[in-house]
């Protein structure tokens, strides 16, 4: 089973929100997102979507976007981003997810021989404007990644992918506690998004893992192949 990833769809099917205000890279969105997915993804693929899925504020509106993604080829695993305000309790979300779509939060999921773990993350220490309240959120997210990886270990061996929404380092690529936890898990792949507008993103090394920055606009709205 091939594994692909694309973050930050930023869909708004219930209440359309033009993304071109964020720059020319978003020209043609959201059609470009759906077209790029159909060009790259096969029915038996697994696609990881690490956050900022929908601009909706409520689950009922977000379901318009979730169902649109569910109708695309492949199986899907979702992770919450910082703009996914619609995301309810995991139990409630899982009761309404379309078939072939999973969500993780403080846990992990196995799809075939692929084990997916992860957490949203947060801006890393040393980032511009990092304050005390950011430190509290960041520490909580590090703990949540630990919970997710423990759940992944309980699922047995497999191709381990860690999904994050935020990059695991600051904009200078300095060492971080989040990155230490990621490296200690010895994953086969790490994917993350969040950053837009052509801002440089440092992709850290994680052993022999495939590490990809997969924000949709960075990819030209074509999901990146993580495992052939």
C-alpha positions in Angstrom: 0.0 0.0 0.0 1.4 3.4 -1.0 1.4 6.2 1.5 0.9 9.9 0.5 0.4 13.0 2.5 -1.0 16.5 2.1 -1.7 19.0 4.9 -3.7 22.2 5.0 -6.6 21.7 2.6 -8.3 24.7 4.2 -11.7 23.8 2.7 -14.9 25.8 3.3 -17.6 24.0 1.4 -20.4 25.2 3.7 -19.4 28.8 3.8 -16.8 29.5 1.0 -13.7 31.5 2.0 -11.4 32.5 -0.8 -7.8 31.5 -0.1 -6.3 33.9 -2.7 -6.1 36.5 0.1 -3.1 34.4 1.4 -1.2 34.7 -1.9 -1.0 33.6 -5.5 0.0 30.1 -4.6 -3.7 29.6 -3.7 -5.0 30.5 -7.1 -7.5 27.9 -8.3 -8.2 26.6 -4.7 -10.2 24.5 -3.8 -10.6 22.9 -7.2 -6.8 22.6 -7.5 -6.8 20.5 -4.3 -9.3 18.0 -5.5 -7.8 17.8 -9.0 -4.3 17.3 -7.6 -5.6 14.5 -5.3 -7.3 12.7 -8.1 -4.2 12.9 -10.3 -1.9 11.4 -7.7 -4.0 9.0 -5.5 -5.2 5.5 -6.3 -8.1 3.7 -4.6 -5.8 1.4 -2.6 -3.5 4.2 -1.3 -3.4 5.7 2.2 -3.4 9.5 2.4 -2.4 11.4 5.5 -4.0 14.8 6.1 -2.2 16.5 9.0 -4.4 19.4 9.9 -6.2 22.5 8.9 -8.8 20.5 7.1 -11.7 22.9 7.2 -12.4 26.5 8.1 -15.8 25.5 9.6 -16.6 26.4 13.1 -19.0 23.6 13.7 -18.9 19.9 13.0 -22.1 20.0 10.9 -20.5 22.5 8.5 -17.1 20.6 8.5 -18.9 17.4 7.4 -19.4 19.0 4.0 -15.6 19.1 3.6 -15.0 15.7 5.3 -17.5 14.1 2.9 -15.8 15.8 -0.1 -12.4 14.4 1.0 -14.0 11.0 1.7 -15.3 10.9 -1.9 -11.8 11.1 -3.2 -9.7 8.0 -4.0 -7.8 6.2 -1.2 -8.2 5.7 2.6 -7.6 8.8 4.8 -6.2 9.5 8.3 -6.9 12.9 9.7 -5.1 15.0 12.4 -6.3 18.2 14.0 -4.7 21.5 13.0 -4.7 24.9 14.8 -7.6 26.1 12.6 -9.8 23.1 13.0 -12.1 24.7 15.5 -14.9 22.4 14.4 -13.1 19.3 15.8 -15.2 17.9 18.6 -14.4 15.1 21.0 -12.7 12.2 19.3 -15.5 9.9 20.2 -18.1 12.1 18.7 -16.0 12.7 15.5 -15.5 9.0 15.0 -19.2 8.3 15.1 -19.8 10.6 12.0 -16.6 10.0 9.9 -17.4 8.5 6.5 -16.2 5.0 5.8 -12.5 4.6 5.0 -11.6 7.7 7.1 -9.9 7.7 10.5 -8.9 10.4 13.0 -6.2 10.3 15.6 -5.9 12.3 18.8 -3.7 11.1 21.7 -3.8 7.6 20.1 -2.8 5.8 16.9 -4.4 3.8 14.1 -3.3 0.9 12.0 -4.3 0.7 8.4 -2.9 -2.5 6.8 0.8 -2.6 7.7 0.9 1.2 8.3 0.8 2.5 11.9 0.0 6.3 12.1 0.7 8.3 15.3 0.9 12.0 15.9 -0.3 15.2 17.5 -1.0 18.8 16.4 2.2 20.2 18.0 2.8 23.9 18.5 5.3 26.7 17.8 8.6 25.5 19.1 10.7 27.3 21.7 12.9 29.9 20.1 10.3 30.9 17.6 9.6 34.6 17.2 7.2 35.8 19.8 7.3 32.5 21.8 5.8 33.3 25.2 4.9 31.6 28.5 1.4 30.5 27.3 3.0 28.9 24.2 5.4 27.0 26.5 2.4 25.4 28.3 0.7 24.4 25.1 4.0 23.1 23.6 4.7 21.0 26.7 1.2 19.5 26.5 1.6 18.6 22.9 4.9 16.9 23.6 3.1 14.7 26.2 0.3 14.0 23.7 2.8 12.8 21.2 4.2 10.4 23.8 0.7 9.1 24.4 0.1 8.6 20.7 3.5 6.8 20.3 2.7 4.5 23.2 -0.6 3.6 21.5 1.2 3.0 18.3 3.6 0.6 20.0 0.7 -1.3 21.3 -0.6 -1.9 17.7 2.6 -3.9 16.9 5.2 -3.4 14.3 4.6 -1.8 10.9 5.6 1.2 8.8 5.4 3.9 11.4 4.4 7.4 10.3 4.4 10.4 12.7 2.0 13.1 11.7 2.4 16.6 13.1 0.6 19.8 12.1 3.3 22.2 13.2 7.0 21.6 12.2 8.9 19.9 15.0 11.5 22.7 15.2 11.6 26.5 15.1 12.3 28.5 12.0 16.1 28.1 12.7 15.8 24.3 12.9 17.2 24.3 16.4 16.9 21.1 18.5 13.6 20.7 20.3 11.9 18.4 22.8 9.3 17.5 20.2 12.0 16.5 17.7 13.8 14.4 20.4 10.5 12.4 21.0 10.1 12.0 17.3 13.7 10.7 16.9 13.4 8.4 19.9 10.5 6.6 18.2 12.6 5.7 15.1 9.7 6.3 12.7 9.8 5.3 9.0 8.3 8.7 8.0 7.4 12.1 9.5 5.1 14.6 7.8 4.0 18.1 8.8 2.5 21.3 7.4 1.1 24.5 8.8 3.6 27.0 7.2 2.5 29.1 4.2 3.4 32.0 2.1 6.8 30.9 0.9 8.3 31.0 4.4 11.4 28.8 4.4 10.9 25.6 6.4 13.8 23.6 7.7 13.2 19.9 7.3 15.2 18.1 10.1 16.8 14.7 9.8 15.2 11.8 11.7 17.5 8.8 11.3 16.7 7.1 8.0 13.1 8.3 8.0 11.4 10.1 5.1 10.7 13.6 6.4 8.4 15.8 4.3 6.9 19.3 4.6 3.5 18.7 3.0 1.5 22.0 3.2 -0.9 21.9 0.2 0.3 25.2 -1.3 3.9 24.1 -1.0 3.1 20.9 -2.9 1.1 22.6 -5.6 -1.9 20.7 -4.3 -0.5 17.3 -5.3 -0.2 14.8 -2.4 3.5 13.9 -1.7 4.5 10.2 -2.0 5.9 9.1 1.3 6.1 5.3 0.7 6.0 4.0 -2.9 
